[in-house]
Amino acid sequence: MANALGYINETETGFEGKLAMMSLNTPIRIVKNDKKTAEKQPDYRVYAGQPSADIGGGWLRTAASSGREYVSLTLSDPMIGPRSLYATIAPVKGKEGRHVILWNPKD
């Protein structure tokens, strides 16, 4: 079962919104990585809080079933916990430019 970690809106440079978890409620910005020079580098950088701290990256992926492009996130910060958190950005149905950050725990 997927869990919403927050909601974001599209911007000219990526996405902005709130990361809202039980122990964390902070602004989040997901910005296109204009400095990407290698395939393994993220397509997006993820920043949270005020002032902004770099907490992860996002990679463009293509869904096998639909062929649609999506952003896969890896988030890592002591406020999140001892392990990295993996999530996906998905559009909110019926709300143009609005997206949800979904966490689908594997364990």
Backbone as numpy.savetxt, mean C-alpha at the origin, in Angstrom:
# Nx Ny Nz CAx CAy CAz Cx Cy Cz
-9.61 -14.62 4.70 -10.44 -13.45 4.70 -9.56 -12.21 4.70
-9.82 -11.28 3.81 -9.04 -10.05 3.71 -9.53 -9.03 4.73
-8.61 -8.25 5.25 -8.92 -7.21 6.23 -8.49 -5.86 5.69
-9.31 -4.83 5.85 -8.96 -3.48 5.41 -8.01 -2.85 6.42
-6.86 -2.41 5.93 -5.89 -1.72 6.77 -6.04 -0.21 6.66
-6.79 0.24 5.68 -7.00 1.67 5.50 -7.57 1.96 4.13
-7.91 3.22 3.93 -8.47 3.66 2.66 -7.64 4.81 2.12
-7.46 4.83 0.80 -6.64 5.84 0.14 -7.33 6.34 -1.11
-6.92 7.53 -1.54 -7.43 8.12 -2.77 -6.28 8.29 -3.75
-6.57 8.16 -5.04 -5.57 8.38 -6.07 -5.17 9.85 -6.09
-3.87 10.10 -6.34 -3.35 11.45 -6.52 -2.52 11.45 -7.81
-1.99 12.59 -8.18 -1.15 12.67 -9.38 0.13 11.86 -9.23
0.61 11.69 -8.00 1.87 10.99 -7.77 1.70 9.60 -7.19
0.47 9.16 -6.93 0.24 7.84 -6.35 -1.07 7.79 -5.58
-0.98 7.66 -4.25 -2.15 7.53 -3.38 -1.89 8.23 -2.05
-2.96 8.71 -1.40 -2.88 9.27 -0.05 -4.12 8.89 0.73
-3.95 8.70 2.02 -5.09 8.37 2.87 -4.65 8.07 4.28
-5.30 7.08 4.89 -5.01 6.70 6.28 -4.74 5.22 6.39
-3.71 4.89 7.15 -3.44 3.52 7.56 -4.06 3.40 8.94
-5.06 2.54 9.12 -5.81 2.46 10.38 -5.87 1.02 10.85
-5.05 0.74 11.87 -5.02 -0.59 12.46 -5.30 -0.43 13.96
-5.43 -1.51 14.70 -5.78 -1.43 16.12 -4.81 -0.54 16.90
-3.51 -0.66 16.64 -2.53 0.10 17.41 -1.92 1.25 16.61
-2.43 1.52 15.42 -1.82 2.53 14.56 -2.90 3.21 13.72
-2.91 4.54 13.74 -3.82 5.33 12.91 -3.02 6.54 12.45
-2.56 6.49 11.21 -1.63 7.51 10.73 -1.85 7.82 9.26
-1.51 9.04 8.83 -1.57 9.34 7.39 -0.58 8.47 6.63
-0.94 8.14 5.40 -0.06 7.33 4.55 -0.01 7.93 3.15
1.17 7.91 2.56 1.36 8.34 1.17 2.08 7.24 0.43
1.59 6.89 -0.73 2.21 5.88 -1.59 2.56 6.62 -2.88
3.86 6.81 -3.11 4.34 7.71 -4.16 5.12 6.92 -5.22
4.88 7.24 -6.50 5.63 6.60 -7.58 7.13 6.79 -7.35
7.89 5.72 -7.55 9.34 5.74 -7.36 10.02 6.18 -8.66
10.26 7.47 -8.79 10.90 8.00 -10.00 12.37 7.62 -10.10
12.95 7.09 -9.01 14.37 6.73 -9.00 14.61 5.25 -9.27
13.58 4.52 -9.67 13.71 3.09 -9.94 14.64 2.86 -11.12
15.67 2.04 -10.91 16.63 1.73 -11.98 16.79 0.23 -12.21
16.19 -0.59 -11.33 16.31 -2.04 -11.46 14.96 -2.71 -11.20
14.74 -3.87 -11.78 13.47 -4.59 -11.69 13.07 -4.88 -10.24
14.01 -5.20 -9.37 13.69 -5.56 -7.99 13.33 -4.35 -7.13
13.64 -3.16 -7.58 13.28 -1.96 -6.82 11.78 -1.72 -6.92
11.18 -1.13 -5.86 9.73 -0.93 -5.89 9.30 0.13 -6.90
8.08 -0.03 -7.41 7.47 0.95 -8.30 6.93 2.14 -7.51
6.65 1.91 -6.21 6.15 2.94 -5.31 6.93 2.88 -4.01
7.06 4.02 -3.33 7.60 4.10 -1.98 6.43 4.41 -1.06
6.43 3.85 0.15 5.34 4.05 1.10 5.87 4.85 2.29
5.18 5.95 2.59 5.54 6.83 3.70 4.36 6.95 4.65
4.65 6.98 5.96 3.57 7.10 6.95 3.97 8.09 8.04
2.96 8.68 8.66 3.16 9.56 9.81 3.53 10.97 9.46
3.69 11.77 10.52 4.11 13.17 10.42 5.24 13.37 11.40
6.50 13.61 11.04 6.96 13.66 9.66 6.96 12.26 9.04
7.00 12.23 7.74 6.90 10.97 7.02 8.10 10.07 7.23
7.83 8.81 7.52 8.86 7.78 7.63 8.65 6.78 6.49
9.73 6.33 5.88 9.68 5.34 4.81 9.39 3.99 5.45
8.21 3.41 5.16 7.84 2.14 5.80 7.69 0.99 4.81
8.01 1.22 3.53 7.89 0.10 2.60 7.86 0.47 1.15
7.46 -0.50 0.35 7.41 -0.31 -1.09 6.22 -1.02 -1.71
5.95 -0.66 -2.97 4.86 -1.27 -3.71 5.32 -1.68 -5.09
4.92 -2.85 -5.53 5.31 -3.37 -6.84 4.07 -3.59 -7.69
4.13 -3.17 -8.95 3.04 -3.42 -9.89 3.03 -4.89 -10.25
1.88 -5.51 -10.18 1.69 -6.92 -10.51 0.48 -7.04 -11.43
0.37 -8.18 -12.11 -0.78 -8.45 -12.96 -1.50 -9.69 -12.43
-2.80 -9.55 -12.20 -3.61 -10.66 -11.68 -3.72 -11.76 -12.73
-3.45 -12.99 -12.34 -3.50 -14.12 -13.27 -4.91 -14.35 -13.80
-5.91 -14.21 -12.94 -7.28 -14.53 -13.35 -7.91 -13.46 -14.24
-7.67 -12.18 -13.94 -8.34 -11.11 -14.69 -7.43 -10.36 -15.65
-6.11 -10.47 -15.45 -5.17 -9.72 -16.27 -5.07 -8.26 -15.87
-5.74 -7.87 -14.78 -5.71 -6.48 -14.30 -4.42 -6.22 -13.52
-3.94 -4.98 -13.63 -2.76 -4.56 -12.89 -3.18 -4.09 -11.49
-2.36 -4.41 -10.50 -2.61 -3.97 -9.13 -1.27 -3.67 -8.45
-1.32 -3.09 -7.25 -0.10 -2.78 -6.50 -0.03 -3.71 -5.29
1.08 -4.44 -5.17 1.35 -5.30 -4.04 2.28 -4.55 -3.09
1.90 -4.42 -1.81 2.68 -3.66 -0.85 3.41 -4.55 0.14
4.59 -4.10 0.55 5.32 -4.68 1.67 5.56 -3.54 2.65
5.05 -3.68 3.88 5.19 -2.65 4.90 5.98 -3.21 6.07
6.90 -2.39 6.60 7.73 -2.84 7.71 8.06 -1.64 8.60
7.69 -1.74 9.88 7.96 -0.68 10.84 7.73 -1.26 12.23
8.47 -0.80 13.24 8.24 -1.32 14.59 6.80 -1.14 15.08
6.11 -0.08 14.64 4.73 0.13 15.06 3.78 -0.91 14.45
4.18 -1.52 13.34 3.36 -2.56 12.69 3.55 -3.89 13.39
4.77 -4.16 13.84 5.06 -5.41 14.51 6.41 -5.96 14.09
6.76 -7.16 14.58 8.09 -7.71 14.33 8.30 -8.27 12.92
7.21 -8.48 12.18 7.34 -9.04 10.83 6.80 -8.07 9.80
7.26 -8.21 8.56 6.72 -7.39 7.47 5.26 -7.76 7.25
4.50 -6.80 6.79 3.10 -6.99 6.49 2.92 -6.88 4.98
2.20 -7.80 4.38 1.98 -7.80 2.94 0.53 -7.47 2.66
0.31 -6.57 1.70 -1.05 -6.11 1.40 -1.19 -5.82 -0.08
-2.41 -5.54 -0.49 -2.73 -5.23 -1.88 -3.63 -4.00 -1.91
-3.41 -3.15 -2.91 -4.29 -2.01 -3.12 -5.39 -2.45 -4.09
-6.63 -2.28 -3.68 -7.77 -2.68 -4.53 -8.75 -1.52 -4.65
-9.37 -1.36 -5.82 -10.36 -0.28 -5.97 -11.61 -0.57 -5.14
-12.22 0.50 -4.63 -13.50 0.39 -3.92 -14.60 0.46 -4.97
-15.42 -0.56 -5.02 -16.48 -0.65 -6.03 -17.44 0.54 -5.94
-17.65 1.20 -7.08 -18.59 2.30 -7.16 -18.06 3.64 -6.69
-16.76 3.72 -6.33 -16.17 4.97 -5.85 -14.90 5.26 -6.64
-15.05 6.03 -7.69 -13.95 6.37 -8.60 -12.78 7.00 -7.83
-11.57 6.46 -8.01 -10.37 7.02 -7.38 -10.17 6.63 -5.93
-11.09 5.86 -5.37 -11.00 5.42 -3.96 -10.52 3.98 -3.94
-9.58 3.68 -3.03 -9.01 2.34 -2.94 -8.93 1.90 -1.49
-8.83 0.61 -1.28 -8.67 0.03 0.04 -7.34 -0.72 0.06
-6.66 -0.67 1.21 -5.44 -1.47 1.41 -5.90 -2.74 2.12
-5.74 -3.88 1.44 -6.22 -5.15 1.97 -5.05 -6.03 2.44
-5.19 -6.53 3.63 -4.22 -7.48 4.20 -4.88 -8.84 4.21
-4.20 -9.82 3.66 -4.73 -11.18 3.64 -3.73 -12.07 4.35
-3.91 -12.27 5.67 -2.94 -13.03 6.43 -2.82 -14.47 5.94
-1.60 -14.97 5.96 -1.35 -16.32 5.48 -1.30 -17.33 6.63
-1.22 -16.82 7.87 -1.15 -17.75 9.00 -2.18 -17.42 10.06
